[in-house]
């Protein structure tokens, strides 16, 4: 089951959070060990992350690669809308 839904041009929704996909320089599929994820790396980390020396990347984990691929396809569709 998909975790993301379309929320307008360049945006997706995760639970109640609106995510601007244009704020990320890299969105990737990740398969590390037994973890299946989508990773998000921002163009610029938040002030708090910057001050603590953290890049600001975050991930969404999935049970199966099919679930992850379904969400990744949705992300690609949303990014192509503009």
ABEGO torsion letter per residue (X at the ends): XBABBBAEBGBBBBEABBBBAAABABBBBBBBEABBBBBBBBABBBAAAAAAGBAGBBBBBBABAAAAAAAAAAAAAAAAAX
